[in-house]
């Protein structure tokens, strides 16, 4: 395992907004930088946006047998931490070359890459047996690493599914030895390795977006660890979340932003409509009172992301698939996101850029509300918005709970 995060999902992308990239055959989601793959797992190259890492990155996959669900890679100095979900014989050994290039040489005889250090973290037989008793397949009742973060200068924070009984642990960055006791992975890591999740550390606090239960019914944005109180989103309320699929999280100024897709509740359609969202919470949110929103976010807001072909009749790419960390393009703080069309639509994909200053401005805009379960969502008159408004945090308990922003168009420039 070693670090700058790369969680892997590969899919076709036919162009790139603002960055002229030709021959793109795949895109890696959850990336610190812009990554693409040349050929089928032939190599990985990264440009720009890497926190504290300058120059190009080249990692060659050697002897990878395929069929893995994901890969987490972080870069810290000359070390690379790899958390993978591959076969037991698929390893990466990484060394620093000239011009800031990291390469993975294959073993001269076997063709496989060898690790500089290796940590094997397996589920115990008791957890595996309980998992099987609950009806899960043997291949699912293993420990799949889903969270891999730098906690501080000396510690890695790692969470695994642990045979549908998620657990988290701290490891020394130098030796990969465990530090302290394991802690519960509930609300920090999904139970099922196929379920999406995101996580980041900031200010000693862990922010996660995942599901909290075995049946994956209770989706949550959760804050834990650190000195601030533990907070979560409201349980089983479709206005907060409706079958979300979490893609990425970024920290910007005083907030943490979560990118995801979900079933839209604001449309009165018979069929399910998937839309892409960005939600944010304030890092210093202290939660509600004993009467309202106790141990829950008071600063939670969400807005729709619009990635569409401009013109009179918009063609929308509604399904967000991947988001970069915050990059600087032309002096602007920007995230790039990959979108696709729904499965029942014309196949297509696009990359849209979102300026974080514009994203933040949307959360200062107008709200929508639904006055009754049968009514449509309508704009809230400005004189009806609470003062301070929803989501405001100035170090006090002055937020008033969830709001839905009206922001619809935050993409800018280039090919979309």
MONORPE-V483106 format. One line per field, one symbol per residue. ss: DSSP state (A for helix, B for strand, O for the rest). A space follows every 50 residues. Layout:
BEGIN
ss: ???
END
This chain:
BEGIN
ss: OOBOOBOOOOOOOOOOOOOOOOOOOOBOOOBOOBBBBOOOOOOBBBBOOO OOOOOOBBBOOOOOOOOOOOBBBBBBOOBBBBBBOOOOOOOOOOBBOAAA OBBOOOOOOOOOOOOOOOOOOOOOAAAAAAAAAOOOOAAAOOOOBBBBBB OOOOBBBBBBOOOOOOBBBBBBOOOOOBBBBBBBOOOOOOOOOOOOOBBB BBOOBBBBBBBOOOOOOOBBBBBBOOOOOOBBOOOOOOOOOOOOBBBBBB BBOOBBBBBBBBBOOOOOOOOOOBBBBBBBBBOOOOOOOOOOOOOBOOOO BBBBOOOBBOOOOOBBOOBBBBBBOOBBBOOBBBBBBBBBOOOOOOOOBB BBBBBAAAAAAAOOOOBBBOOOOOOOOBBOOAAAOOOOOOOOOOOOOOOO OOBBBOOOOOBOOOOO
END
